[in-house]
């Protein structure tokens, strides 16, 4: 399955599942990255980390290592 890390800049994706458990999963869910949410990948930093996203109408930056926890459609 594809993860958010695999999404290209300029692509809009839908969250299928947020993997993992504990504090990291809870933090992703609290930021609005939940099943069915639409995420637009705005840009990637020059060295590739972090990713800048638009989620539910606001801008968000997350590490690429954290983006591997988010499965997309």
N, C-alpha and C positions, 0 to 999 in steps of 0.2 A: 504494500500500500504506500502511496505517496505521503510525504510529510510536508509541513510548511516550509522546511528548509529547501525542498526541491522546487518550490514555486518560483516562477520567473518574475522579474521586476515588471510591473504593469499588469500582472495577472490578478484576476479576482477569483478567489476560491471559497469553497464552503467547508466548514469544519465537520468532519465525520465523527471524530472521537478525540478526547484528550486522554492520553495514556498516563501511566504512573500513579503515584500516590503520595501522600504527605504534603509538605508545605509547598513544593514547587507546583504540583497539580492545583492546589487550592489557590495559589497566586495567579495562575493562568486563568482559572475560572472567574476569579474576582475581577480580573481585567477585562472580562467580557468575551473571552475566547471559550465559547460553549458550543455544544453540538448544534449545528444548523446556522451558526453565525457566518455572515459573509465577511471575508477579509480581503482587502485590496493591498497588494504589496507595492508600496510607494517607491522605495529605493533601498539599496544596500550600501553600507559604508564603503569607503575606498578599499579597505583591506578585507571587506566581506563580512565584518561583524561590527555592530548589530544590524538587524533588519528593521526598516521603518515601515510600519503598517498603519492602515486605517481600519479600525474596528468599531462598528456601531456609531459612526460619526465622529470619532475622536482619533487622534494620532497616538501611536504607541511604538516604542522601540523594545525589541527583545533580542537576546543573544541567540545565535544560531544553534547552540547546544540546547537551549530551551525550546526552540522551534521544532526540534526533532520529536518532541512529545506530542505534537499536534498532527493527527492524521487528517488528510484533506480529500475531497472528491475532485 
